[in-house]
Amino acid sequence: MTDETAEYGERLRDLEAFAFRTRGALAEHGEQRATIRERPRTTSGGPGDRAIEQRLATIERVLFALARAQGIDPETTG
């Protein structure tokens, strides 16, 4: 194997590992969001605090965008 081929192989392994971690983060986020939705809404934040649901929605959008940028379909991940 040439140095260039080895370098590409190493980079590909890194990208695959990153994609695997992203899939795991998406699945974990979905589970946590479902758990939080099931809780009673008794927590109140201070002035200017965003609701937990809004914060989770923002995290979800970021994770989905990251997954799509890597060619992962977040709708089929889980």
Secondary structure, DSSP 8 states (H G I E B T S, - for coil): --HHHHHHHHHHHHHHHHHHHHHHHHHHHHHHHHHHHHS-S-----TT---HHHHHHHHHHHHHHHHHHTT--GGG--
